[in-house]
Amino acid sequence: MMPTRVKHMEFRHLGRSGLIVSEISYGNWITHGSQVEEDAAKQCVQAALDEGITTFDTADVYAGTRAEEVLGRALKGVRRESLEILTKVYWPTGTGRNDRGLSRKHITESIHGSLRRLQTDYVDLYQAHRFDNETPMEETLKTFDDLVRQGKVLYVGVSEWNADQISRALKIADEMGFDRLVSNQPQYSMLWRVIESEIVPLSEKEGVSQIVFSPIAQGVLTGKYLPGQPPPSGSRATDPSGSNMIARLLNDDVLARVQELKPIAADLGLSMAQLAVAWVLQNPNVASAIVGATRPEQVHDNVKASGVKLDTDVLKKIDDVLGSIVERDPAKTVSPEKRP
Ligand SMILES: NC(=O)c1ccc[n+]([C@@H]2O[C@H](COP(=O)([O-])OP(=O)(O)OC[C@H]3O[C@@H](n4cnc5c(N)ncnc54)[C@H](OP(=O)(O)O)[C@@H]3O)[C@@H](O)[C@H]2O)c1
């Protein structure tokens, strides 16, 4: 598959590193290998390439490892140097007691599986998908560093680590001479701003970027879920693999407030999804917003958020509409106490 029609897309550096990523990236959680058929998955990837997206995010665990296989097939034939491929390790990929976590054994076995499924010699960014309370951080960081030396991984990052964990990892890396973390992958949207008080200030100081997930709140910020109504057919809320993930957001107070964002988006000539993606990109610590899609039209819609500037009175109007439903508590960034 080759990009046929590159449109307007802006790019940002990942942390203090030399790596450049597209400010909108494409992720395949819940969709590839699960909610959508392979043809639709390939069409979404093609739409992303056509729109100038170069950064693709997946994980070993998505769809029980099938998501990486689908992405590998969908990107086959695309010039490897024109892509940034991101994957992750931590959640279980098998039933064995070592098929999870951030031990040297699991990380080493998992990266080999990911490279095989993605049909690539290296991934651009390898991310610890949660914090592992059962592995010394030195073991994880040393293993990541070894993978960098081996050329299997070019940069390392984390996902949903809290500020204390990120800060300790940077200190260990500096003391031991390991490669430093360049990114964190947290949930971030107009509705979920828990990174703003601690993680973002630390990351700005330390040269770490956020690559944020669920910027459209899994579809909720498109406004397509109406209060008091059943979810639209074919949406994540009606999908067996996705419905329990989105359930928390589907309460009438949230859905009613989201409806009130519609005039703000309309005044700006933006779709609701574009407003949601543009909102996270106003934060300069965000290197990229990872959007998911079940249909190519969604990709074509969402990418138009690239380069959009929202002025302070628009941001204030959004805050006034959402009010108390915005979650800001930094203590909501948690990893499992014990490995799952
Ligand atoms: N690190 C982590 O722990 C973690 C966790 C979650 C996600 N992620 C990453 O972040 C990526 C994005 O997460 P996400 O899928 O939750 O993000 P999202 O972009 O907030 O939601 C994507 C979903 O919203 C719906 N949608 C998107 N654009 C739309 C549009 N224009 N109009 C109508 N509906 C639209 C689609 O679902 P329907 O069509 O089914 O409604 C789509 O699959 C994942 O693929 C993954 O790479 C990481």
The ligand as an SDF file (V2000), in Angstrom:
LIG
                    3D

 48 52  0  0  0  0  0  0  0  0999 V2000
   -1.9600    3.2300   26.2440 N   0  0  0  0  0  0  0  0  0  0  0  0
   -3.1710    2.8170   26.5360 C   0  0  0  0  0  0  0  0  0  0  0  0
   -3.4290    2.2460   27.5980 O   0  0  0  0  0  0  0  0  0  0  0  0
   -4.2650    3.0500   25.5260 C   0  0  0  0  0  0  0  0  0  0  0  0
   -5.6100    2.9070   25.8770 C   0  0  0  0  0  0  0  0  0  0  0  0
   -6.5710    3.1910   24.9110 C   0  0  0  0  0  0  0  0  0  0  0  0
   -6.1810    3.5750   23.6210 C   0  0  0  0  0  0  0  0  0  0  0  0
   -4.8520    3.6780   23.3110 N   0  0  0  0  0  0  0  0  0  0  0  0
   -4.3920    4.0790   21.9660 C   0  0  0  0  0  0  0  0  0  0  0  0
   -5.1060    5.2120   21.5160 O   0  0  0  0  0  0  0  0  0  0  0  0
   -5.7840    4.8890   20.3020 C   0  0  0  0  0  0  0  0  0  0  0  0
   -7.0530    5.6600   20.2160 C   0  0  0  0  0  0  0  0  0  0  0  0
   -7.9330    5.3060   21.2810 O   0  0  0  0  0  0  0  0  0  0  0  0
   -9.4770    5.3610   21.0510 P   0  0  0  0  0  0  0  0  0  0  0  0
   -9.8180    4.4610   19.9220 O   0  0  0  0  0  0  0  0  0  0  0  0
  -10.1660    5.1870   22.3400 O   0  0  0  0  0  0  0  0  0  0  0  0
   -9.5820    6.9050   20.5500 O   0  0  0  0  0  0  0  0  0  0  0  0
  -10.6970    7.8720   20.0910 P   0  0  0  0  0  0  0  0  0  0  0  0
  -10.1370    8.4980   18.8550 O   0  0  0  0  0  0  0  0  0  0  0  0
  -11.0950    8.7390   21.2260 O   0  0  0  0  0  0  0  0  0  0  0  0
  -11.9740    6.9790   19.7120 O   0  0  0  0  0  0  0  0  0  0  0  0
  -11.9950    6.2720   18.4980 C   0  0  0  0  0  0  0  0  0  0  0  0
  -13.3800    5.7250   18.1930 C   0  0  0  0  0  0  0  0  0  0  0  0
  -14.3410    6.7920   18.1700 O   0  0  0  0  0  0  0  0  0  0  0  0
  -15.2100    6.6440   17.0410 C   0  0  0  0  0  0  0  0  0  0  0  0
  -14.9190    7.7560   16.1320 N   0  0  0  0  0  0  0  0  0  0  0  0
  -13.6880    8.2710   15.8180 C   0  0  0  0  0  0  0  0  0  0  0  0
  -13.8030    9.2820   14.9540 N   0  0  0  0  0  0  0  0  0  0  0  0
  -15.1010    9.4470   14.7090 C   0  0  0  0  0  0  0  0  0  0  0  0
  -15.8180   10.3420   13.9010 C   0  0  0  0  0  0  0  0  0  0  0  0
  -15.2020   11.2710   13.1700 N   0  0  0  0  0  0  0  0  0  0  0  0
  -17.1850   10.2520   13.8760 N   0  0  0  0  0  0  0  0  0  0  0  0
  -17.8150    9.3050   14.6090 C   0  0  0  0  0  0  0  0  0  0  0  0
  -17.1720    8.4040   15.4040 N   0  0  0  0  0  0  0  0  0  0  0  0
  -15.8310    8.4820   15.4480 C   0  0  0  0  0  0  0  0  0  0  0  0
  -14.8720    5.2950   16.4300 C   0  0  0  0  0  0  0  0  0  0  0  0
  -15.6120    4.2500   17.0810 O   0  0  0  0  0  0  0  0  0  0  0  0
  -17.0300    3.7010   16.5580 P   0  0  0  0  0  0  0  0  0  0  0  0
  -17.1230    3.9580   15.0890 O   0  0  0  0  0  0  0  0  0  0  0  0
  -16.9940    2.2570   16.9180 O   0  0  0  0  0  0  0  0  0  0  0  0
  -18.0490    4.4320   17.3740 O   0  0  0  0  0  0  0  0  0  0  0  0
  -13.4010    5.1220   16.8100 C   0  0  0  0  0  0  0  0  0  0  0  0
  -12.9570    3.7930   16.8070 O   0  0  0  0  0  0  0  0  0  0  0  0
   -5.9340    3.3590   20.3600 C   0  0  0  0  0  0  0  0  0  0  0  0
   -6.1370    2.7920   19.1000 O   0  0  0  0  0  0  0  0  0  0  0  0
   -4.6090    2.9770   20.9410 C   0  0  0  0  0  0  0  0  0  0  0  0
   -3.6050    3.0300   19.9520 O   0  0  0  0  0  0  0  0  0  0  0  0
   -3.9130    3.4450   24.2490 C   0  0  0  0  0  0  0  0  0  0  0  0
  1  2  1  0
  2  3  2  0
  2  4  1  0
  4  5  1  0
  4 48  2  0
  5  6  2  0
  6  7  1  0
  7  8  2  0
  8  9  1  0
  8 48  1  0
  9 10  1  0
  9 46  1  0
 10 11  1  0
 11 12  1  0
 11 44  1  0
 12 13  1  0
 13 14  1  0
 14 15  2  0
 14 16  1  0
 14 17  1  0
 17 18  1  0
 18 19  2  0
 18 20  1  0
 18 21  1  0
 21 22  1  0
 22 23  1  0
 23 24  1  0
 23 42  1  0
 24 25  1  0
 25 26  1  0
 25 36  1  0
 26 27  1  0
 26 35  1  0
 27 28  2  0
 28 29  1  0
 29 30  1  0
 29 35  2  0
 30 31  1  0
 30 32  2  0
 32 33  1  0
 33 34  2  0
 34 35  1  0
 36 37  1  0
 36 42  1  0
 37 38  1  0
 38 39  2  0
 38 40  1  0
 38 41  1  0
 42 43  1  0
 44 45  1  0
 44 46  1  0
 46 47  1  0
M  CHG  2   8   1  16  -1
M  END
$$$$
